């Protein structure tokens, strides 16, 4: 049986949220070990940060 509905758009959003949570966890663990360069490299995977002043 073939679905006539498009792909679940929420799947991508949930996958991205899960990936971001995993990256935050890895960065947190690295920082707890005082491995700050490693923590920064994990956080860099999240992409550029927005400027809160632009909100």
N, C-alpha and C positions, 0 to 999 in steps of 0.2 A: 504494500500500500504506500502510495506516494503522498506526501504532505503537500497541500496547496498553499500553505502559509509560508511566508518568508522565514529566514533564520531568526532565531531568538536574539533580538538586539541587546537584551540584557546580559547575555552570556559574555560578550566582550567587556562590558562595563564591570561585571563581577570579576572577570579574570584580571583586568587591570588593577582593580582594588585589591585583590588577593596578592598580586605581584608587588604592589606598593607596600602592603603590610609586611610581606616577607623581607623586602629590602630594609624597611625601618627596623625590623627585628634584628637583622644581621648587623646593621650599623650600630644599634644599641648594644649588642653583645661585644662588638669590637671596641666601642667607647668604654664599656665597663672594664675591659682588659687594658685600657689606656693605649689602645692601638688607634690613635686618632686619624692617621693617614688612611688606614684601612676603612675606618668609619666614613670618612669624607668620600672615599672612592665608591663606597656603596651608595651613599646619598646622591652622588653625581649621576648615578644611573636613573634617577627620577627625572632628570632633565632640568632645564633652567627654572629658577624660582621666580615667582611673580613679585613685583614690588608692592608691598601692602599699601603704600601711599597712593597707588593707582586705583584702589577700590573706591 
